[in-house]
Amino acid sequence: MTGRTRALPRHIAVIMDGNGRWAAARALPRPAGHHMGVRAVKRIVENCARRGVEVLTLFAFSSENWQRPRDEVSMLMRRFLEALDQEVEQLHRNDIRLCFVGDAQQLNAGLRERMAAAAALTAGNRRMILVVAIAYGGRWDITQAARSLARRCVAGELAIEAIDEDCLEAQLALHGLPDPDLLIRTGGERRISNFLLWNLAYTELYFCDTLWPDFDEQELDAAIEYFGGRQRRFGRVPGPSVRRADEHP
């Protein structure tokens, strides 16, 4: 923490990377890393809600992750279901709304039903929105949005000339939410890995070497501190009208 008031991102997105390497470094099986990763999820949800972050989006399982070994995918799905069953009531008590984005048709019917029930239970909560991206890919997101607009054009509901950025954005998974102000990626990689390709256009990117199970409150502080020092120009020329994230009118 610094002496000045730090800017707080309205929306933080996180690529949670490093569970497997965390386990390997300790000569533990990969599931042990994912188990500890769930604990890190609980920490960041609690810390973001306490700070007043409006939206937290977590990249839980990408469309490319289906290519992992079948046993690992099955384990990840079981772990996700267990975490969902264990945590949804706590999220509800803490006034946190739970949403899911991704290609739900790739998931089994039982999991889809539990996700729908969790979203319905927490739909009225207002403290923070927790978005979980599962079976999600940025290219899939844009493709399904384009298909939706194409269907409307074929049906005569929409003229091709009327399609603009707002039309496309309205069909994306995060429609109705602010774009992420800050993306955090753990684990040392410096790429966005097909995550929220449209929505990250002007997001501040923060990469750290910390493996996800070790990501704690101090690491979150460092990411927010970095965000507070950024000058967010959104394509404009620097000047009096362009402020650092920690500057206020």
Long-range contacts (C-beta under 8 A, 24 or more apart in sequence): 1-221, 2-225, 4-246, 5-246, 6-224, 6-225, 6-227, 6-228, 6-246, 7-224, 7-227, 7-228, 7-244, 7-245, 7-246, 7-247, 8-51, 8-52, 8-53, 8-224, 9-53, 9-180, 9-181, 9-182, 9-204, 9-224, 9-227, 9-245, 10-53, 10-54, 10-55, 10-178, 10-181, 11-53, 11-54, 11-55, 11-56, 11-57, 11-177, 11-178, 11-179, 11-180, 11-181, 11-182, 12-48, 12-53, 12-55, 12-56, 12-57, 12-180, 12-181, 12-182, 12-183, 12-184, 12-223, 13-56, 13-57, 13-58, 13-59, 13-180, 13-182, 13-183, 13-184, 13-195, 13-196, 13-199, 13-200, 13-203, 14-44, 14-56, 14-57, 14-58, 14-59, 14-183, 14-184, 14-185, 14-186, 15-59, 15-183, 15-184, 15-185, 15-186, 15-192, 15-193, 15-195, 16-40, 16-41, 16-58, 16-59, 16-60, 16-186, 16-212, 16-215, 17-185, 17-186, 17-187, 17-188, 17-189, 17-211, 17-212, 18-186, 18-187, 18-188, 18-210, 18-211, 18-212, 18-213, 18-214, 19-211, 19-212, 19-213, 21-187, 21-211, 22-211, 22-212, 22-213, 22-214, 25-211, 30-72, 30-75, 31-75, 31-79, 33-213, 34-75, 34-76, 34-79, 35-79, 36-213, 37-212, 37-213, 38-79, 38-83, 39-213, 40-212, 40-213, 40-214, 40-215, 40-216, 41-83, 42-87, 43-215, 43-216, 43-217, 44-215, 44-220, 45-91, 45-96, 45-128, 45-130, 47-217, 47-220, 48-128, 48-220, 49-94, 49-96, 49-127, 49-128, 51-224, 53-128, 54-128, 54-129, 54-178, 55-128, 55-129, 55-131, 55-177, 55-178, 55-180, 56-128, 56-129, 56-130, 56-131, 57-101, 57-130, 57-131, 57-132, 57-133, 57-174, 57-180, 57-196, 58-130, 58-131, 58-132, 58-133, 59-133, 59-136, 59-193, 59-195, 60-132, 60-133, 60-134, 61-102, 61-133, 61-134, 61-135, 61-136, 62-133, 62-135, 62-136, 62-137, 62-193, 62-194, 62-195, 63-102, 63-103, 63-106, 63-135, 63-136, 63-137, 63-139, 63-140, 63-194, 64-137, 64-193, 64-194, 66-106, 66-135, 77-107, 77-108, 77-111, 80-111, 80-134, 81-110, 81-111, 81-114, 84-114, 84-115, 84-118, 85-114, 88-118, 88-121, 88-122, 91-118, 91-122, 91-125, 91-130, 92-121, 92-122, 92-125, 94-127, 95-125, 95-126, 95-127, 95-128, 96-122, 96-125, 96-127, 96-128, 96-129, 96-130, 97-122, 97-123, 97-124, 97-125, 97-126, 97-128, 97-129, 97-130, 98-122, 98-130, 98-132, 99-129, 99-130, 99-131, 99-132, 100-131, 100-132, 100-133, 100-134, 101-131, 101-132, 101-133, 101-134, 101-136, 101-141, 101-173, 101-174, 102-133, 102-134, 102-135, 102-136, 102-137, 102-140, 102-173, 103-135, 103-136, 103-137, 103-140, 103-144, 104-135, 106-135, 107-134, 107-135, 129-177, 131-174, 131-177, 133-173, 133-195, 133-196, 136-173, 136-195, 137-194, 137-195, 138-192, 138-194, 138-195, 138-196, 138-197, 138-198, 139-194, 139-197, 141-172, 141-173, 141-196, 141-197, 141-198, 142-168, 142-172, 142-197, 142-198, 144-171, 145-169, 145-171, 145-172, 146-171, 168-198, 169-198, 172-198, 172-199, 174-199, 179-203, 181-227, 181-245, 182-206, 182-223, 182-224, 182-227, 184-208, 184-220, 184-223, 186-210, 186-211, 186-212, 186-215, 186-219, 187-211, 187-212, 202-232, 202-234, 202-235, 204-230, 204-232, 204-245
